[in-house]
Amino acid sequence: MSFSLESHLPHRTCYLASQSPRRKQLLQLIGLKFHVLPSGIDEEACTERDPVAHVQKLALAKAEDVGRRIESGLVVGADTIVVLDGEILGKPVDEEDAVRMLRRLSGRTHQVYTGFAILFQPEDDKVTGYEVTNVRFRPLQEWEIRSYVATGSPMDKAGAYGIQDQSALFADRIEGCFYNVVGFPLTRFYLTLLNFIKEHAYE
């Protein structure tokens, strides 16, 4: 018997407002059935510098963008950023930018923030949440950084790394939710969703 959220959810079609294969895999892990319907939001247009506000604002914008394109359903939006010394590190623009980011992260502790939004249509009921995890990188050698960048894996990831790929060898300590670093805080999302359903008495 597999674990599934389906029996605890309202009879709504669920949509994931993201093309991220990592988020797709994580939501499938907890038995959530959904359609992938990516948002058209330009993430780079967000100028919010506060990490918590940044990820929740973008997550909600993505969910609302998809919500406007459906008549009824449950929409999940999410956004993940890497923060070093208070500075938000986005996705690298090219390979040299990825190298520069990884050099900065080498031997340092940074924070990974993921915001999520849950939107019910047609009621337009919504809730947001977030998780933050501390990640420490051991000192990295230049050849390690360049070899990793050459794989192409860092190019679509905030902070130029994905903890679920070869860069798993870079982190020697993680404090907090591991799945948050992968791209989606499963436990925080799960508890928020169940509580939101209970509060609104959805059927």
N, C-alpha and C positions, 0 to 999 in steps of 0.2 A: 504494500500500500504506500503510495507516494504522498508526500506532504503537499497540501494545496490550500491556497487562500480562497478558492472559488466559493466554498460553502459559506464564507463569512462576508462576502461582498454583495452589494445590491445587484440586481439583474441589469447590469449596464455593460455595454461594450467598452473595453479598456483600450486606451491609445497611449503609446509611448512617443513623446515628442522629441525623439532623438534617434540618430542613425548609429550611435555608439554600439559596437558589438559587445563591449564589456557590460554596458548597462542591460542590454538585451539578455545576456547570459545570466547576470545576477538576478534579474526579475524572474527569469525562467526557473532559477534555482529554488525560489520560494513558491513556485507553483502558480504564478500569476500569468494568465492568458491575455494576450494583448495584440493589437495591430501596431506596426511601426508607421508613424505618420510624422516625419520630421518637420520641425518648424522652419520658417524662413527668416528668423531673427538674425540680425548681424551682431554677433557677440562683441566684435571690436568697437561697436558704436557705444557700448556702455562705458561711461566715464566715472562711475561710482568707485571711489578709492577704498572705502571701508569694505574689507573682505566679506563680512557677514551680509551686509546690505547688497553687495555686488552679486554674490551667488544666488541669493534669494530673489533679487530683482530680475535677473536673467532667467532663472528657472520659471518664475511666474510668467514672464513675457513669452517664453516658449510655449508654456501650457495654454495661455490665452490665445496665442496665434493659432494653435491647432483647434482650440475650443470654438473659435469663430467659423471654422470650416466644417463643423459637425452639428447635427441637431440634438443628439443625446449621447451621453457617454461619460466615462471617467478618464481624464487626461492627466498624465504624469510628465512633468518637465523637470530637468535637472541641469546643473552647471557645476563644473569643478575647476578650481584654480590652485596654483601653487604660490605661496607667499614666502618671501625671504626678506628679513629685516623690514617688514611692513610694506614691501613692494610686491605688487602682483606680477607674476611671470606668466605670460600667456603662451600660446603655441609658437614655436620658432618660425621665423619667416624663411629661413634657409638653413643649410647644414652648418655654416659658420656660427649662426645665431644659436643653434642647438649646442654647439661646442662651448660657446661662451656661457650659456646657462648652466651647463653641467660643471664647468670649471668653478662657477660661483657656488654651486651646491656642494661641491667636494669638501669633505671634512666639516660640514656645517649641519645644523638642524634647521629645518624649514617646516612650514605648516601647509597641510592640504585641507582646503575647504570645499565641501560639496553642499550646495543648496538644492532643495527639491520643492516642487509645488504640486499640489493635488487639486484638480478642478472638476467639479460636477456640473454637467450641462443637462438640461437647460436652466437649472436653478441659478447658475453662476456662483455657486458656493465654492469657496477656495480656502486653502490653508498652505502655509509654507513652513519649512523647517531647514535645519542645517546641521552639519557635523564638522568638527575640526580634529585633525590627527597630526601629531608631531612625528616627523620622519628625520632620522639622522643618517647622513651619508658618511661612510668612511672616506679617508683621503683617496682620491682616484688618480691613477696614472694617466698621462696624456694618451698613451696608446689604447687604454681601455675606453676612454671617452670617444676617441675617433673611430675605433672599431665598432662601438655601439651605434654611433651616429651613421656610420656607413651602411648599417642594416636598413635604414629608413624608418625604423620603428618610432623614433622620437618625434617625427615631423608633424603628427596630428595630435600631440599630447601636450597639455599644459605643463610647463616646467621642463619639457623635452625628455620625459621618461615615462615609462609605464611599469609599475611595480610588478605586474603579472608577466613581464617578458624578461629578457636577459638582464635588465637593470635591477632585477631582484638581488643581484650580487653586489649592488652599490650600497644598499641600505643595511646598516648593521643594528639599527634599533627603530622600532615603531611603537609609539605610545598612543593608544586609542584604537578606533575602529579600522581594521585592516581593509575591509571592503570599501570604506570611504576613500582610501588611497587608490583603489582600483577604479572608482568612479561613481559609487552609489552606496550610501550608508543604510544597509538593509534593515538593521534593527530599529534605528530611529524612524525610518520611513514606515515600517510595519506597525509600530506602536502609534505613530501619528495617524496613520490611515484608519486603524481600528477605532481609535478614540474619536476621530472625526465622524465616522459612520455612526457610532453610538450617539454622539451629541446631536446629530441631525436626523436620527431615526429614519435613515433611508431604508427603502424596501426594494 
